[in-house]
């Protein structure tokens, strides 16, 4: 039985570390706003007429 408890404790510690890092990313990292420009070819906006 002690090995089961050790295994569950290790899994809980790993899950806690992952959860803690996700919370830290949400709280500490602030995204930067910036403008982007995407060039769209005119063929995609005005496809040639099918005959």
ZADO-1210 file (C-alpha; in nm, 4 decimals, padded with zeros to 6 digits):
<atoms>
<atom x="00.0000" y="00.0000" z="00.0000" code="UNK" pos="1"/>
<atom x="00.2783" y="00.2558" z="00.0648" code="UNK" pos="2"/>
<atom x="00.3857" y="00.2406" z="-00.2987" code="UNK" pos="3"/>
<atom x="00.0315" y="00.3323" z="-00.4085" code="UNK" pos="4"/>
<atom x="00.0307" y="00.6343" z="-00.1771" code="UNK" pos="5"/>
<atom x="00.3748" y="00.7367" z="-00.3018" code="UNK" pos="6"/>
<atom x="00.2588" y="00.7033" z="-00.6623" code="UNK" pos="7"/>
<atom x="-00.0557" y="00.9095" z="-00.5978" code="UNK" pos="8"/>
<atom x="00.1480" y="01.1717" z="-00.4115" code="UNK" pos="9"/>
<atom x="00.3906" y="01.2018" z="-00.7031" code="UNK" pos="10"/>
<atom x="00.1033" y="01.2357" z="-00.9502" code="UNK" pos="11"/>
<atom x="-00.0612" y="01.5003" z="-00.7298" code="UNK" pos="12"/>
<atom x="00.2687" y="01.6895" z="-00.6996" code="UNK" pos="13"/>
<atom x="00.3161" y="01.6885" z="-01.0792" code="UNK" pos="14"/>
<atom x="-00.0435" y="01.8013" z="-01.1334" code="UNK" pos="15"/>
<atom x="00.0023" y="02.0754" z="-00.8727" code="UNK" pos="16"/>
<atom x="00.3209" y="02.1971" z="-01.0384" code="UNK" pos="17"/>
<atom x="00.1494" y="02.2113" z="-01.3786" code="UNK" pos="18"/>
<atom x="-00.1530" y="02.3889" z="-01.2329" code="UNK" pos="19"/>
<atom x="00.0697" y="02.6325" z="-01.0438" code="UNK" pos="20"/>
<atom x="00.2686" y="02.7165" z="-01.3556" code="UNK" pos="21"/>
<atom x="-00.0534" y="02.7778" z="-01.5494" code="UNK" pos="22"/>
<atom x="-00.1805" y="03.0126" z="-01.2774" code="UNK" pos="23"/>
<atom x="00.1556" y="03.1924" z="-01.2735" code="UNK" pos="24"/>
<atom x="00.1391" y="03.2404" z="-01.6519" code="UNK" pos="25"/>
<atom x="-00.2112" y="03.3855" z="-01.6292" code="UNK" pos="26"/>
<atom x="-00.1228" y="03.6223" z="-01.3459" code="UNK" pos="27"/>
<atom x="00.2284" y="03.7328" z="-01.4423" code="UNK" pos="28"/>
<atom x="00.2363" y="03.7410" z="-01.8247" code="UNK" pos="29"/>
<atom x="00.0663" y="04.0343" z="-01.9955" code="UNK" pos="30"/>
<atom x="00.0153" y="04.0074" z="-02.3734" code="UNK" pos="31"/>
<atom x="00.1342" y="04.2978" z="-02.5867" code="UNK" pos="32"/>
<atom x="-00.1077" y="04.4541" z="-02.8348" code="UNK" pos="33"/>
<atom x="00.0271" y="04.5228" z="-03.1807" code="UNK" pos="34"/>
<atom x="-00.1098" y="04.5826" z="-03.5259" code="UNK" pos="35"/>
<atom x="-00.0668" y="04.3225" z="-03.7952" code="UNK" pos="36"/>
<atom x="-00.1077" y="04.3491" z="-04.1697" code="UNK" pos="37"/>
<atom x="-00.1970" y="04.0496" z="-04.3832" code="UNK" pos="38"/>
<atom x="-00.1717" y="04.0807" z="-04.7597" code="UNK" pos="39"/>
<atom x="-00.4571" y="03.9055" z="-04.9382" code="UNK" pos="40"/>
<atom x="-00.4106" y="03.8389" z="-05.3096" code="UNK" pos="41"/>
<atom x="-00.6750" y="04.0022" z="-05.5269" code="UNK" pos="42"/>
<atom x="-00.7540" y="03.6616" z="-05.6831" code="UNK" pos="43"/>
<atom x="-00.8932" y="03.5469" z="-05.3508" code="UNK" pos="44"/>
<atom x="-01.1142" y="03.8531" z="-05.3135" code="UNK" pos="45"/>
<atom x="-01.2277" y="03.8716" z="-05.6787" code="UNK" pos="46"/>
<atom x="-01.2008" y="03.5260" z="-05.8323" code="UNK" pos="47"/>
<atom x="-01.1943" y="03.5151" z="-06.2115" code="UNK" pos="48"/>
<atom x="-01.5337" y="03.4446" z="-06.3690" code="UNK" pos="49"/>
<atom x="-01.5892" y="03.0872" z="-06.4836" code="UNK" pos="50"/>
<atom x="-01.6948" y="03.0525" z="-06.8481" code="UNK" pos="51"/>
</atoms>
